[in-house]
Amino acid sequence: MKAWSLTPNEVLKELHSSKDGLSQEEADRRIEKEEIKKSEGFADIFLKEVTEPMILLLLFIGVLYSFWGGLIDALTIFIVITILVIVEVWNEFNTKKIINSLKDLSSPTVIAIRNGVNVEIKKNTLVKGDVILLKSGNKVPADCRVLEANSLEVDESILTGESFPVEKKIEKISEETPVFERRNMVYAGTLVVNGSGKAVVVEVGSKTEIERIQRLSSEIKEPRTFIQLLMKKLVKIVLLISIIASFSVTVLAILEGQNLQKTILTGLSLAFATIPEELPIVIVIMLAVTAYTLTKRKLFVKNLRGLETLAGVTVIATDKTGTITQGRMSLEEVYTEGKLKKFSEFKSKELEKILEIGASVNDAVELENGWSGDPVDVEMQRLSKPKTKLERQFPLENGVLSQIRFNDKRFVFVKGAPEIILEKSRLVNGKKISDKEKRKVKKAIESMTEKGLRVIGFAYREIKSKEKERSEVEKNLNFVGLAGFIDPPRVEVKNAISNVEKAGVKVMMITGDHPLTAKALAEKVGLKGGLITGSEIDDLSDEELVKKTSETSVYARITPEQKLRIVNALKKAGETIAMTGDGVNDALALKAADVGIALGKGSDVAKEASDIVLVDNDFSIIVEAIRQARKAFDNMQKGIKYYLACKTALILIFILPILFAIPLPLAPIQIILMELFMDLAASSAFVYEPEEEKLMNEKPKKLENFLDFKSELDIIKGGLSLFLAVSIVYFASLWSGASVAQARTGALFTWLLTHVLLAFNMKSNATLSKAWNNNKIVLLWAGAVFTVIAFLAFFKPSEFFISAISSREWVLVFACSIVFSFWIEISKIMKSLTLVIGFKKV
């Protein structure tokens, strides 16, 4: 269907729809027929996983076992391999499931008409025939035929390359009209920059015009995080070490005359166990679980990179309305006809005019469950209704919005920054404005802003038919008065700001409101530091602004362009910034910030430019997100240190016996069994470790220090602990006359026991007396390991090369496991005692 060549009614008829939209039942029926991209299922991931190099290596080992060992041996190793693959697939499946659900939750919304009522729905649930509302700041969600256009202008540069906005009409045009000339169509991915309208969806998904040119951003592979890239480099290094070590062990053992077949199997098993293929997925699991946790607080993470960066944030640059304040505006005071009074005490024609202008120059939309939009617009819609029809709307400029409206006459209605509107006015309440009256208005503005009120100015005038452009109509206005709206601070904000500042994060408030309004609110919520206005910023050079940011916490009368300058100045000062924003023009600043946080009721453009979407606009949730990001950073660091310590120990364990020309300490099947438990610990157990007690009293994390010198020392110490425990048991057993099978059994039990105790010691900075039982997943994992040890010790299955060991060897196993893991615990106790003694001295 060539919708542009049909009238609105003809298009609706073709789509079996109406101006009142589809019924919900019909929409549900149609969505089942639309092309829906399904995420990978368990079976898809399983098939993909079994073709991975490491799994193919495992299967190759299993095949060799089939030829070189007995049937029972081969079946046993294939069972272990199957369990390993299922664990890998389950982890990846759950991680992808979480990430897909996050994408769905953060998917943009659109206002559609269903059952004749305005409802907010997810963009990906739109179907052909849906009637949607368009307003400035919306990203068009699908290809649509325009039904109504009120000064509707759309930026189609993403589609046509044309940089100037296109004004939309509703009249039908020729079938042969090319895309860039279809004035009655709006296309997916384009941006509404002015006005409002109504349109019917004609194409969705892969059939839209933009999909013929490029894939939508939702299908582009998400860029890797800093730590993921670091892990990728680390995997290459460890991979090289693992291959060299495994090859060397195999060659040297063969040269010493050890069994060729068993040596090759051992070398391959060692390569499998030491190659760190799980590292990238461990990072993704931890970040994805953290992101999913935050959805319960109505904060949706769009990309994991932003969440990771939150751990290192040093500055939160936040808006005022709805973030620090409650976002529920109520009209408190009015100034008109030379008088400043409480709104409830005022009654006059001029007040009615203020309310009419406020309800007319208004972007709020009525939904099934109430109004949606800017809190001031919502309040004005509650108090009055428009009495004129919209002819043309002009976008926000210098804090001022205006519209040309008409009934039997034509008017321009103007609202916004009172100082700007006052300068554009020639009259005040119908009388020629005098300097004295200007001073009275400015005094009223000052009085209202000192009380923390958000002050909006209102003006209008009758205009002639030839006056159509903004420059023509926004002059010689009749200033009607001021409205002061109260938006009290959120109760929890003061405490949240105090807590986040203790964590080394500076809070800045950046607002378009009057300096005195911003100052009054800053004092209420405990924001310390200087105040600077947008006009003062314009007078500063970039270098001067960088210096100014260190002593400033409140920025007032700030334009989007100035907000971008502030972000760049903070970055030059070495800060890591989390920036909030909601407007179309905030997109640049959100993109420039290290972490962009779009407010839930903001524009689609702001949401697309951001890393995170904050649905409830609550500042305390941003603080909670930083807490969770820091916790994830710590747990990733602990998990990776433990994982690499185990890999280090495993390589060392095999090198020492080669040097002494004695049999290798572990059988291939034993190595694979050990790898199973290592994977479970690294990929699952550490993910759910609770946060450290003083997490939010520490400085922000530095991503570049993820694996610093201290971390490397911890890896070496952990690896040596495990290596020494296993090696001493193995060598002592052989030198005391035990058989190789008995020595290997002792070594395996020592490994399994010590790597559990090592996990308990490395998972928390707190002592075991405080943290031994704070992670149920670790307890379950440890229980599983101890159960396997008991099973092997009792049944002594020959498939795992288990032999009976003496009570003396059992004592040695337990003694080495405890001694070589609990020295870490002793160092924690000594450190805590040192801190307590130091505190008492102070």
LUMDRENKE-694942 format. One record per residue (C-alpha): residue number from 1; residue in one letter; x, y, z. Coordinates in steps of 0.25 Angstrom, whole numbers. Layout:
<rs>
   num   residu      xx      yy      zz
   NUM        A       X       Y       Z
...
</rs>
This chain:
<rs>
   num   residu      xx      yy      zz
     1        M       0       0       0
     2        K       5      14      -4
     3        A      -1      21       8
     4        W       4      35       3
     5        S      -5      34      -9
     6        L     -17      32      -1
     7        T     -25      41       8
     8        P     -25      39      23
     9        N     -39      32      23
    10        E     -35      23      11
    11        V     -22      19      19
    12        L     -30      16      31
    13        K     -40       8      23
    14        E     -29       0      17
    15        L     -23      -4      30
    16        H     -37      -7      36
    17        S     -34       4      47
    18        S     -40      17      51
    19        K     -36      31      57
    20        D     -39      24      71
    21        G     -29      14      68
    22        L     -30      -1      69
    23        S     -36      -9      81
    24        Q     -26     -16      90
    25        E     -32     -29      86
    26        E     -29     -26      71
    27        A     -15     -21      74
    28        D     -12     -34      82
    29        R     -17     -42      70
    30        R      -9     -34      60
    31        I       4     -34      68
    32        E       4     -49      67
    33        K       5     -48      52
    34        E      16     -38      52
    35        E      30     -42      49
    36        I      36     -43      63
    37        K      51     -46      65
    38        K      52     -57      76
    39        S      64     -58      85
    40        E      73     -70      85
    41        G      67     -82      93
    42        F      74     -92     101
    43        A      76    -102      90
    44        D      82     -91      81
    45        I      92     -88      91
    46        F      95    -102      94
    47        L      98    -105      79
    48        K     106     -93      78
    49        E     114     -96      91
    50        V     118    -110      86
    51        T     125    -104      74
    52        E     134     -95      83
    53        P     149     -99      83
    54        M     150    -103      97
    55        I     138    -112      97
    56        L     143    -118      84
    57        L     156    -121      91
    58        L     148    -127     102
    59        L     141    -136      93
    60        F     154    -140      86
    61        I     159    -144     100
    62        G     147    -152     101
    63        V     149    -159      88
    64        L     163    -162      91
    65        Y     159    -168     104
    66        S     149    -177      96
    67        F     161    -183      88
    68        W     172    -183      99
    69        G     163    -186     112
    70        G     152    -195     115
    71        L     137    -193     112
    72        I     134    -189     127
    73        D     145    -179     126
    74        A     140    -173     113
    75        L     125    -172     118
    76        T     130    -166     131
    77        I     138    -155     124
    78        F     126    -152     115
    79        I     117    -150     126
    80        V     126    -140     133
    81        I     128    -133     119
    82        T     113    -133     118
    83        I     111    -126     132
    84        L     122    -116     128
    85        V     115    -112     115
    86        I     101    -111     122
    87        V     108    -102     133
    88        E     114     -93     122
    89        V     101     -93     114
    90        W      92     -90     126
    91        N     101     -78     130
    92        E     101     -72     116
    93        F      86     -75     114
    94        N      82     -68     127
    95        T      92     -56     124
    96        K      85     -54     110
    97        K      72     -56     116
    98        I      75     -45     126
    99        I      81     -36     116
   100        N      69     -38     106
   101        S      59     -34     118
   102        L      67     -22     121
   103        K      67     -17     106
   104        D      52     -20     106
   105        L      50     -12     119
   106        S      58       0     114
   107        S      51       0     100
   108        P      45      13      97
   109        T      30      16      99
   110        V      20      22      90
   111        I       6      28      93
   112        A      -4      20      84
   113        I     -19      21      84
   114        R     -25       7      88
   115        N     -40       6      90
   116        G     -41      21      88
   117        V     -32      24     100
   118        N     -18      29     100
   119        V      -9      18     106
   120        E       6      17     107
   121        I      12       5     101
   122        K      25      -1      97
   123        K      30       3      83
   124        N      33     -12      80
   125        T      18     -15      82
   126        L      13      -6      71
   127        V       5     -12      60
   128        K       0      -7      46
   129        G     -13       1      48
   130        D      -9       6      62
   131        V     -11      21      63
   132        I       0      29      71
   133        L       2      43      76
   134        L      14      51      72
   135        K      20      62      79
   136        S      34      70      80
   137        G      45      61      85
   138        N      39      48      80
   139        K      46      38      71
   140        V      37      33      61
   141        P      35      18      65
   142        A      30      13      51
   143        D      26      17      37
   144        C      13      25      38
   145        R       3      33      30
   146        V       0      46      36
   147        L     -14      48      40
   148        E     -13      62      48
   149        A      -2      72      48
   150        N       0      84      57
   151        S      12      91      52
   152        L      18      77      52
   153        E      33      78      47
   154        V      42      65      46
   155        D      57      64      45
   156        E      59      53      34
   157        S      74      55      32
   158        I      76      41      37
   159        L      68      36      25
   160        T      70      46      14
   161        G      83      54      18
   162        E      75      67      18
   163        S      78      75      30
   164        F      66      85      30
   165        P      53      80      37
   166        V      42      76      28
   167        E      28      82      31
   168        K      17      71      30
   169        K       4      72      23
   170        I      -8      62      23
   171        E     -12      64       8
   172        K     -10      52      -1
   173        I       1      53     -12
   174        S       5      45     -25
   175        E       9      31     -24
   176        E      22      34     -31
   177        T      27      44     -20
   178        P      41      40     -15
   179        V      43      37       0
   180        F      50      51       3
   181        E      37      58      -3
   182        R      26      51       4
   183        R      21      62      13
   184        N      10      53      18
   185        M      18      42      24
   186        V      27      40      36
   187        Y      38      29      36
   188        A      44      21      47
   189        G      56      27      53
   190        T      53      41      49
   191        L      52      52      60
   192        V      40      61      63
   193        V      46      75      65
   194        N      34      83      66
   195        G      19      83      68
   196        S      10      71      70
   197        G       1      62      62
   198        K      -6      48      60
   199        A      -2      37      50
   200        V      -5      23      47
   201        V       5      12      46
   202        V       7       6      32
   203        E      20      -2      34
   204        V      27      -7      46
   205        G      40     -15      48
   206        S      49     -20      37
   207        K      39     -14      26
   208        T      41       0      30
   209        E      48      10      21
   210        I      61      11      30
   211        E      62      -4      31
   212        R      65      -4      16
   213        I      77       5      18
   214        Q      82       0      31
   215        R      79      -9      43
   216        L      73      -2      55
   217        S      83       1      67
   218        S      75      -9      75
   219        E      81     -20      66
   220        I      96     -14      67
   221        K     105     -23      75
   222        E     107     -16      89
   223        P     121     -10      90
   224        R     130     -17     100
   225        T     132     -11     114
   226        F     146      -7     119
   227        I     148     -19     128
   228        Q     143     -28     117
   229        L     154     -23     107
   230        L     164     -24     119
   231        M     159     -39     120
   232        K     161     -41     105
   233        K     175     -37     106
   234        L     177     -45     119
   235        V     171     -57     112
   236        K     181     -56     101
   237        I     193     -55     111
   238        V     188     -67     120
   239        L     185     -75     107
   240        L     199     -74     102
   241        I     204     -78     116
   242        S     194     -90     117
   243        I     198     -95     103
   244        I     213     -94     106
   245        A     212    -100     120
   246        S     203    -112     115
   247        F     212    -115     103
   248        S     224    -114     112
   249        V     218    -123     122
   250        T     214    -133     112
   251        V     228    -133     104
   252        L     236    -134     117
   253        A     228    -145     123
   254        I     230    -153     110
   255        L     245    -151     110
   256        E     245    -156     124
   257        G     239    -169     119
   258        Q     225    -167     125
   259        N     213    -174     118
   260        L     211    -167     105
   261        Q     195    -169     104
   262        K     193    -164     118
   263        T     203    -153     117
   264        I     196    -148     104
   265        L     182    -148     111
   266        T     188    -141     123
   267        G     194    -130     114
   268        L     181    -128     107
   269        S     173    -128     120
   270        L     183    -118     126
   271        A     181    -109     114
   272        F     166    -110     115
   273        A     166    -107     130
   274        T     176     -95     130
   275        I     171     -88     117
   276        P     163     -77     123
   277        E     151     -77     113
   278        E     141     -74     124
   279        L     147     -60     128
   280        P     138     -52     118
   281        I     125     -59     122
   282        V     128     -57     137
   283        I     129     -42     135
   284        V     116     -41     127
   285        I     109     -50     137
   286        M     113     -41     149
   287        L     109     -28     141
   288        A      96     -34     136
   289        V      91     -39     150
   290        T      94     -25     155
   291        A      87     -18     144
   292        Y      75     -28     146
   293        T      75     -25     161
   294        L      74     -10     158
   295        T      61     -12     150
   296        K      54     -14     163
   297        R      57       0     167
   298        K      52       5     153
   299        L      66       7     147
   300        F      68       1     134
   301        V      82      -1     129
   302        K      83       0     114
   303        N      97      -4     112
   304        L     106     -11     122
   305        R     118      -2     119
   306        G     110       9     126
   307        L     108       1     139
   308        E     122      -3     140
   309        T     127      12     139
   310        L     117      16     150
   311        A     127       9     160
   312        G     137      20     157
   313        V     128      32     156
   314        T     133      44     163
   315        V     123      54     160
   316        I     107      53     159
   317        A     102      65     150
   318        T      87      64     152
   319        D      75      72     148
   320        K      66      78     159
   321        T      51      75     155
   322        G      47      61     159
   323        T      61      57     162
   324        I      64      65     174
   325        T      50      70     176
   326        Q      37      61     176
   327        G      33      66     162
   328        R      19      69     166
   329        M      17      83     163
   330        S       6      91     170
   331        L       3     106     167
   332        E       6     113     180
   333        E       7     128     177
   334        V       3     137     166
   335        Y       7     151     162
   336        T      -2     160     153
   337        E      -8     174     153
   338        G       3     178     162
   339        K       0     168     174
   340        L       7     156     179
   341        K      -3     146     186
   342        K      -5     132     189
   343        F     -12     125     177
   344        S     -24     121     186
   345        E     -26     136     190
   346        F     -26     141     175
   347        K     -38     143     166
   348        S     -37     152     153
   349        K     -38     151     138
   350        E     -23     153     137
   351        L     -21     140     146
   352        E     -31     133     136
   353        K     -22     138     125
   354        I     -10     132     131
   355        L     -16     119     133
   356        E     -22     119     119
   357        I      -8     122     113
   358        G      -2     111     122
   359        A     -12     101     118
   360        S     -10     104     103
   361        V       5     105     102
   362        N       6      91     107
   363        D      11      77     103
   364        A       4      69     114
   365        V      -3      57     109
   366        E     -15      51     115
   367        L     -14      36     117
   368        E     -23      25     123
   369        N     -18      27     137
   370        G     -15      42     137
   371        W      -7      52     130
   372        S       7      50     125
   373        G      18      61     123
   374        D      25      73     129
   375        P      20      74     144
   376        V      17      89     141
   377        D       9      86     128
   378        V       1      75     136
   379        E      -3      85     147
   380        M      -7      95     137
   381        Q     -16      85     130
   382        R     -22      82     143
   383        L     -26      96     145
   384        S     -31     101     132
   385        K     -34      97     117
   386        P     -30     103     104
   387        K     -40     113      98
   388        T     -34     114      84
   389        K     -28     105      74
   390        L     -14     103      70
   391        E      -9     109      57
   392        R       6     108      59
   393        Q      16     104      70
   394        F      30     109      72
   395        P      41     101      79
   396        L      48     105      92
   397        E      58     116      90
   398        N      65     123     102
   399        G      55     117     112
   400        V      43     122     104
   401        L      32     114      97
   402        S      21     121      88
   403        Q       9     117      80
   404        I       0     124      69
   405        R     -14     121      73
   406        F     -27     126      67
   407        N     -43     126      69
   408        D     -49     138      62
   409        K     -36     145      64
   410        R     -21     141      64
   411        F     -12     142      76
   412        V       2     138      81
   413        F       3     132      94
   414        V      16     132     101
   415        K      21     125     114
   416        G      35     123     120
   417        A      47     130     126
   418        P      40     142     132
   419        E      52     152     130
   420        I      53     148     115
   421        I      38     150     114
   422        L      38     163     121
   423        E      48     169     112
   424        K      40     165     100
   425        S      28     172     106
   426        R      22     186     103
   427        L      10     185     112
   428        V       7     179     125
   429        N      -7     176     128
   430        G     -12     184     116
   431        K      -4     197     121
   432        K       9     202     116
   433        I      20     196     124
   434        S      28     206     132
   435        D      42     205     139
   436        K      35     205     152
   437        E      26     193     148
   438        K      38     185     143
   439        R      45     187     156
   440        K      32     182     163
   441        V      32     170     154
   442        K      46     167     157
   443        K      44     168     172
   444        A      33     158     171
   445        I      42     149     163
   446        E      52     150     174
   447        S      42     148     185
   448        M      37     136     179
   449        T      50     129     175
   450        E      56     132     189
   451        K      44     123     194
   452        G      49     112     185
   453        L      38     114     175
   454        R      39     111     160
   455        V      35     124     154
   456        I      28     124     140
   457        G      25     137     132
   458        F      13     138     123
   459        A      10     148     112
   460        Y       1     149      99
   461        R      -4     159      89
   462        E     -13     159      77
   463        I      -6     158      64
   464        K      -9     161      49
   465        S     -11     150      38
   466        K       2     154      32
   467        E      10     151      45
   468        K      15     137      44
   469        E      29     136      48
   470        R      35     136      62
   471        S      43     148      60
   472        E      30     155      56
   473        V      21     151      67
   474        E      30     150      79
   475        K      30     165      82
   476        N      22     176      87
   477        L      15     166      96
   478        N       5     168     107
   479        F      12     163     120
   480        V       0     156     128
   481        G       8     152     141
   482        L      16     141     148
   483        A      12     127     153
   484        G      21     121     165
   485        F      20     106     166
   486        I      25      99     178
   487        D      32      85     176
   488        P      37      81     190
   489        P      50      73     191
   490        R      49      58     192
   491        V      50      54     206
   492        E      61      44     204
   493        V      70      53     196
   494        K      78      60     207
   495        N      82      47     213
   496        A      85      41     199
   497        I      94      53     196
   498        S     101      52     209
   499        N     104      37     207
   500        V     109      39     193
   501        E     118      50     197
   502        K     124      41     208
   503        A     127      31     196
   504        G     136      42     189
   505        V     125      46     179
   506        K     122      61     177
   507        V     108      65     174
   508        M     105      76     165
   509        M      91      82     162
   510        I      89      87     147
   511        T      76      94     145
   512        G      70     104     135
   513        D      63     111     147
   514        H      65     124     154
   515        P      78     125     162
   516        L      70     128     175
   517        T      61     116     173
   518        A      73     107     171
   519        K      80     113     183
   520        A      68     111     192
   521        L      67      97     188
   522        A      82      94     189
   523        E      81      99     204
   524        K      70      90     207
   525        V      76      77     202
   526        G      90      80     207
   527        L      98      83     194
   528        K     110      91     198
   529        G     118      99     188
   530        G     117     112     180
   531        L     107     116     170
   532        I     109     120     155
   533        T      99     125     144
   534        G      99     122     130
   535        S     102     136     126
   536        E     114     136     135
   537        I     119     123     129
   538        D     118     130     115
   539        D     128     140     120
   540        L     138     129     124
   541        S     149     122     115
   542        D     149     107     115
   543        E     161     107     124
   544        E     155     117     134
   545        L     142     108     134
   546        V     151      96     137
   547        K     156     103     150
   548        K     142     108     154
   549        T     136      94     154
   550        S     144      90     166
   551        E     137     101     175
   552        T     123     100     169
   553        S     112      91     172
   554        V     100      99     167
   555        Y      98     103     152
   556        A      86     112     149
   557        R      79     117     136
   558        I      87     107     128
   559        T      84     104     114
   560        P      87      90     107
   561        E      99      96     100
   562        Q     105     101     114
   563        K     102      87     120
   564        L     111      81     109
   565        R     122      91     113
   566        I     121      88     127
   567        V     122      73     124
   568        N     135      75     116
   569        A     141      84     126
   570        L     139      73     137
   571        K     145      63     128
   572        K     157      72     126
   573        A     158      73     141
   574        G     160      58     142
   575        E     146      55     147
   576        T     137      43     143
   577        I     123      48     141
   578        A     109      43     142
   579        M      99      53     136
   580        T      84      53     136
   581        G      76      59     125
   582        D      62      58     119
   583        G      61      68     107
   584        V      65      67      92
   585        N      76      77      94
   586        D      82      69     106
   587        A      86      57      96
   588        L      99      63      94
   589        A     103      65     108
   590        L      97      51     112
   591        K     106      45     100
   592        A     118      53     105
   593        A     117      49     119
   594        D     124      36     124
   595        V     110      31     128
   596        G      97      37     122
   597        I      85      35     131
   598        A      72      39     124
   599        L      60      42     132
   600        G      48      33     130
   601        K      38      44     125
   602        G      48      50     116
   603        S      50      51     101
   604        D      53      38      93
   605        V      65      45      88
   606        A      70      47     102
   607        K      67      32     105
   608        E      74      27      92
   609        A      87      36      96
   610        S      88      30     110
   611        D      93      18     116
   612        I      83      17     127
   613        V      68      20     128
   614        L      63      25     142
   615        V      48      23     142
   616        D      44      29     155
   617        N      54      41     154
   618        D      58      38     168
   619        F      72      43     172
   620        S      74      33     183
   621        I      73      22     172
   622        I      85      28     165
   623        V      93      26     178
   624        E      88      12     179
   625        A      92       9     165
   626        I     106      14     169
   627        R     106       5     181
   628        Q     102      -7     173
   629        A     113      -4     162
   630        R     123      -3     172
   631        K     119     -16     178
   632        A     119     -23     164
   633        F     133     -17     162
   634        D     138     -23     175
   635        N     132     -37     172
   636        M     137     -37     158
   637        Q     151     -34     164
   638        K     150     -44     175
   639        G     145     -55     165
   640        I     155     -52     155
   641        K     166     -53     165
   642        Y     161     -66     171
   643        Y     160     -72     157
   644        L     174     -68     152
   645        A     180     -72     165
   646        C     174     -86     163
   647        K     179     -86     148
   648        T     193     -82     153
   649        A     193     -93     164
   650        L     189    -104     154
   651        I     201    -100     144
   652        L     211    -100     156
   653        I     206    -114     161
   654        F     210    -121     148
   655        I     223    -114     146
   656        L     229    -118     159
   657        P     228    -133     158
   658        I     234    -132     144
   659        L     246    -126     150
   660        F     248    -137     160
   661        A     245    -148     149
   662        I     233    -154     157
   663        P     219    -157     151
   664        L     209    -146     149
   665        P     201    -143     161
   666        L     187    -143     155
   667        A     179    -152     145
   668        P     172    -146     133
   669        I     158    -149     138
   670        Q     162    -143     151
   671        I     167    -130     145
   672        I     153    -129     137
   673        L     146    -131     150
   674        M     154    -120     157
   675        E     151    -111     145
   676        L     136    -113     147
   677        F     136    -108     161
   678        M     146     -96     158
   679        D     136     -92     147
   680        L     124     -92     157
   681        A     131     -84     167
   682        A     136     -73     158
   683        S     124     -72     149
   684        S     113     -73     160
   685        A     118     -73     174
   686        F     125     -59     174
   687        V     113     -52     167
   688        Y     105     -52     179
   689        E     115     -48     189
   690        P     109     -37     198
   691        E     115     -23     198
   692        E     127     -20     207
   693        E     123     -13     220
   694        K     130       0     217
   695        L     128       0     202
   696        M     121      14     201
   697        N     132      20     210
   698        E     143      17     200
   699        K     148      25     188
   700        P     142      23     174
   701        K     147      11     167
   702        K     157      13     156
   703        L     155       3     145
   704        E     169       4     140
   705        N     173      -2     154
   706        F     164     -14     152
   707        L     176     -23     152
   708        D     187     -14     159
   709        F     199     -19     166
   710        K     192     -22     179
   711        S     182     -31     171
   712        E     194     -38     164
   713        L     200     -41     178
   714        D     187     -47     183
   715        I     187     -56     170
   716        I     201     -60     173
   717        K     199     -62     188
   718        G     186     -70     185
   719        G     192     -79     174
   720        L     204     -82     183
   721        S     195     -86     195
   722        L     188     -96     186
   723        F     200    -101     179
   724        L     208    -103     192
   725        A     196    -110     199
   726        V     195    -120     188
   727        S     209    -122     185
   728        I     213    -124     199
   729        V     202    -135     201
   730        Y     206    -142     188
   731        F     221    -142     190
   732        A     220    -146     205
   733        S     211    -157     201
   734        L     221    -163     191
   735        W     233    -161     200
   736        S     226    -168     211
   737        G     224    -180     202
   738        A     210    -178     197
   739        S     206    -183     183
   740        V     205    -173     172
   741        A     189    -175     172
   742        Q     189    -172     187
   743        A     197    -160     185
   744        R     188    -155     174
   745        T     176    -158     182
   746        G     182    -149     194
   747        A     186    -138     184
   748        L     172    -138     178
   749        F     165    -137     191
   750        T     175    -126     196
   751        W     172    -118     183
   752        L     157    -119     185
   753        L     157    -116     200
   754        T     167    -105     199
   755        H     161     -98     187
   756        V     148     -97     195
   757        L     155     -91     207
   758        L     162     -82     198
   759        A     149     -77     192
   760        F     144     -74     206
   761        N     156     -66     209
   762        M     157     -58     196
   763        K     142     -55     195
   764        S     142     -44     205
   765        N     151     -34     212
   766        A     144     -38     225
   767        T     148     -49     234
   768        L     141     -62     233
   769        S     135     -61     247
   770        K     127     -49     240
   771        A     125     -54     226
   772        W     126     -69     225
   773        N     111     -71     224
   774        N     107     -58     216
   775        N     106     -65     202
   776        K      97     -76     201
   777        I     102     -80     187
   778        V     116     -81     192
   779        L     111     -90     203
   780        L     103     -99     193
   781        W     115    -100     184
   782        A     124    -104     196
   783        G     114    -114     201
   784        A     114    -120     187
   785        V     129    -121     187
   786        F     130    -127     201
   787        T     119    -137     196
   788        V     127    -141     184
   789        I     140    -143     193
   790        A     131    -152     203
   791        F     126    -160     191
   792        L     140    -162     185
   793        A     146    -166     198
   794        F     135    -176     202
   795        F     132    -183     188
   796        K     146    -181     183
   797        P     142    -181     168
   798        S     153    -187     159
   799        E     148    -178     148
   800        F     153    -166     155
   801        F     166    -173     159
   802        I     163    -173     174
   803        S     170    -181     184
   804        A     168    -183     199
   805        I     178    -174     207
   806        S     182    -176     222
   807        S     178    -167     234
   808        R     192    -161     234
   809        E     190    -156     220
   810        W     176    -151     223
   811        V     182    -143     234
   812        L     192    -137     225
   813        V     181    -134     214
   814        F     173    -126     225
   815        A     186    -120     231
   816        C     191    -114     218
   817        S     178    -110     213
   818        I     175    -102     226
   819        V     189     -96     228
   820        F     191     -92     213
   821        S     178     -85     212
   822        F     176     -79     226
   823        W     188     -71     226
   824        I     180     -61     218
   825        E     170     -61     229
   826        I     181     -58     240
   827        S     186     -47     231
   828        K     171     -41     231
   829        I     171     -42     247
   830        M     184     -36     248
   831        K     180     -24     239
   832        S     167     -22     247
   833        L     174     -22     260
   834        T     184     -12     255
   835        L     172      -3     251
   836        V     166      -4     264
   837        I     179      -1     272
   838        G     181      11     263
   839        F     167      16     265
   840        K     168      15     280
   841        K     181      23     280
   842        V     174      34     272
</rs>
